[in-house]
């Protein structure tokens, strides 16, 4: 069995333009999730609360994952 150190890495290209993800390209099928934690300068109380929920979900989802960039 081939170790993960010898296995070629999956190439993923993320195209961002205008501050938005426009496309994600990969040589194989992947589970891609985007967490947008940006807030406008005029965010409402409910938008701030929603961002906190999204940030907590992100923190939960990345546990045990390796940051690659």
C-alpha positions in Angstrom: 0.0 0.0 0.0 1.3 3.4 -1.0 1.9 5.9 1.9 0.3 9.3 1.7 3.7 10.9 1.6 4.4 9.2 -1.8 0.9 9.8 -3.2 0.6 12.9 -5.5 -1.5 15.6 -3.9 -4.9 16.5 -5.4 -4.7 19.8 -7.2 -7.4 22.3 -6.2 -7.7 25.8 -7.8 -10.1 28.3 -6.3 -11.0 31.3 -8.5 -11.9 34.4 -6.5 -12.9 37.6 -8.2 -14.6 40.7 -6.8 -14.3 39.2 -3.3 -16.4 36.2 -4.3 -15.6 32.6 -5.1 -16.4 32.2 -8.7 -15.3 28.6 -9.3 -13.4 25.6 -7.7 -11.5 23.3 -10.0 -10.1 19.9 -9.1 -8.8 16.8 -10.9 -11.1 14.7 -8.7 -14.4 15.0 -6.8 -14.0 16.7 -3.5 -16.2 18.0 -0.7 -15.7 21.8 -0.9 -17.2 24.0 1.8 -16.9 27.8 1.9 -17.4 29.7 5.1 -17.8 33.5 4.5 -17.1 35.3 7.7 -17.0 38.8 6.2 -19.4 41.4 7.7 -20.3 44.7 6.2 -19.5 47.9 8.0 -23.2 48.3 8.6 -24.0 44.8 9.8 -27.2 44.3 11.8 -27.4 42.6 15.1 -28.8 39.5 13.5 -26.1 39.4 10.9 -23.4 39.6 13.6 -25.2 36.8 15.5 -25.4 34.7 12.3 -21.6 35.2 11.7 -20.9 33.9 15.2 -22.9 30.8 14.5 -21.0 30.3 11.2 -17.7 30.9 12.9 -18.5 28.3 15.5 -19.5 25.8 12.8 -16.2 26.4 11.0 -14.2 25.9 14.2 -16.0 22.5 14.7 -15.6 21.4 11.1 -11.8 22.1 10.9 -10.9 20.1 14.0 -8.6 17.3 13.0 -8.0 18.8 9.5 -4.6 20.0 8.3 -4.3 23.6 7.1 -2.8 23.4 3.6 -2.7 27.1 2.7 
